[in-house]
């Protein structure tokens, strides 16, 4: 080995002036330079291991022998050779404590002994490389950045997955306890069988008192005690903010006195238990075990917890060099308002300099991104708080003020004669002479995220074109900051919609294919009617039975939403989902108890048992009238959209239905699918039309 060969070279080591060093008549030792590749490799191998000993700082000689693999006599011999300083107040022979720096040197000393060095030589190598050893393991910035980048990604996903688990569990709990709110979640890798509420409470309190080495998610507002702003502020911003937390050390989670606990065991990971801390009122009872009744929500909870368990180890590993880590599941405006106010103050000082006290800077936000009606001040410098809260710039017409115009046109506006410029809102009251409004542009199909407004009462203020360009670039940075909050707000709004309409979304997916799950359920209902017809036929024989079955009818109707693909209305939910809900409400209004089976996204099958063709036509006309008369309501959209439907009907007597196949169910199902497909095809190319099959031909009846 290169290092061993270095040690075996002519016995001479050099001091600071290059002279040979001899100690106690012993052999001279080589000077191992820091650039030696073998020494560097040795340090890279040993020192990272020593970093894991941080929690054993200042250990006894017994613990030092366990960590380094050295005997206590070897450690004491090393101390004599290396001449480590002892505490003079410690009696001779007493066992001293060893710090992390000592352990680093001892670990390198032990590794050198394993490689065949004599103790004296190994001690000298440690001495000559002490400055490298004491520095600890070499950290590469690229590795740190790469690892931190992964941690950010994992934390981003994990915090949002945890918030989804809390949100879904809270909705399930509120069906039993309407005022219950989950304040914390602990995911532990152990089986907890809640025998009683008292047992779960005891376990939950223990977890909260010592939350270490587990996934913890907290409702920030409840734990920190943050209060929502009053209702006259720009945004209520009262959405909870879930914070993900992890530490290898012991931390306590402060919980309100009225906290109850319940457990959830995911079916896919029965060895894992999720413990929820729930804030309750006295009259409500929180069950010790969370049993999810809604199948779609149960599947969602199970899947989300499973994803948390998959990602959590990577997130935990990233905390190796830190005591703890946390990630928020979004951006609350309340957390950044003070920072933005300070930012406006600094920007005013930078742009207007000595005239800053006679100038104003503010950040205005729209009340909505899709259908904004006005702008309000979010953060400001130079305005009184009372005035800032009252400002509402209308966005009707060309927009009110420079800010309204800049917002609607997505273009900056600059005026150096604000006192006489009618476009400047409140210029006379503010007595401003120059003003600039810059939109915070978004690059998506929405309005800007807001407007940056600057103004001064001094005409000589340096609001030059070059300064305006600086503000334009700075506004682009602000647009990203506010865009993150907007995205969080939109996501949470959509989260609420998804969880509220979980059953409808599942049905929507089931009805997307031509022969999907919803379609199959409709065919099964017709098969049940066929079973009754078969029972009637088998119960008797002769002409009387045939005549009776020929006078009982089932009408199959397929409704089609006209031109549904041409609608692209913006809103918080898909248009087709809202249109399906609208048609289904009309069906329930006219035909209580009749369910529509959706297929191909915009078609629904109605099975009208006991209805003749004429009766069915009357009912379908009433449904079509109801659909057209009442506009569709789309969540998040103020405008209403009117839709129409077309329909195709075919009536079968019980005898005709039974004659499709007397015994072969596969033939029966194939025949029914063929009939429904024909009805589906007959709705194409028509609008507001009802087509019926009678006398062997298809006819329009409206």
Buried (B, 14 or more C-beta within 10 A) or exposed (E): EEBEEBBEEEBBBEEEEEEEEEEEEEEBBBBBEEEBEBBBEBBEEBBEEBBEBEEBEEBBBEBBBEBBBBEEEBBEBBBEBBEBEEEEEEEEEEEBBBEBBBBBBBBBBBBBBEEEBBBBBBBBBBBBBBEBBEEBBEEEEEEEEEBEEBBEEBBBBBBBBBBBBBBBBBBBBBEBBEEBBBBBBBBBEEEBEBEEBEBBBEBBBEBBEBBBBBBBBBBBBBBEEBEBBEEEBBBEBEBBBBBBBBBBEEBEBBBEEEBBBBBBBBEEBEEBBBBBBBBBEEEBEBBBBBEBEBEBBBBBBBBBBBBBBEBBEBBBEBBEEEEEBBBBBBBBBBBBBEEBBEBBBEBBBEBBEEBBEBBBBBBBBBBBBBBBEBBBBBBBBBBEEEBBBEBBBEBEEEBBBBBBBBBBEEEBBBBBEBBEBEBBBBBEEBEBBBBBBBBBBBEEEBBBBBBBBBBBBBBEBBBEEEBBEEBBEBBEEBBEBBBBBBBBBBBBBBBBBBBEBBEBBBBBEBBBBBEBBBBBBBBEBBBEBBEBBBEBBEEEEEEEBBEBBEEBBBBBBBBBBBEBEEBEBBBBBBBBBBBBBBBBBBBBEBBEEBBBBBBBBBBBBBBBBEBBBEBBBEBBBBBBBBBBEBEBBBBBBEEEBEBBBBBBBBBBBBBBBBBBBEEEEEEBBEBBBEBBBBBBEBBEEBEEBBBBBEEEEBEEBE
